[in-house]
Amino acid sequence: MAFKPLHDRVLVRRLEGEDKTKGGLIIPDTAKEKPAEGEIISVGEGARKDSGELIAPAVKAGDRVLFGKWSGTEVTIDGQELLIMKESDILGIIA
């Protein structure tokens, strides 16, 4: 993939949601919510302080993360639906 986010932005691939409820009911595609969990594909170089000093990102490619429901901008790159968001939209890293 020939895409690198700039500054403090990250490129995220959403992870697929569940097809069934815990009770065993199948959820149709029209009723599924978009998952708020994803995998980091690519990370920008980081934000800059007012002094120009670089602030390194806290996430790296391969990290599984949680993000807000309405976070990011949906884009299609190389036929894949991905999200571009600011690092600050990420709520946490799943260990």
Secondary structure, 3 states (H helix, E strand, C coil): CCCCCCCCEEEEEECCCCCECCCCCECCHHHCCCCCEEEEEEECCCEECCCCCEECCCCCCCCEEEECCCCCEEEEECCEEEEEEEHHHEEEEEC
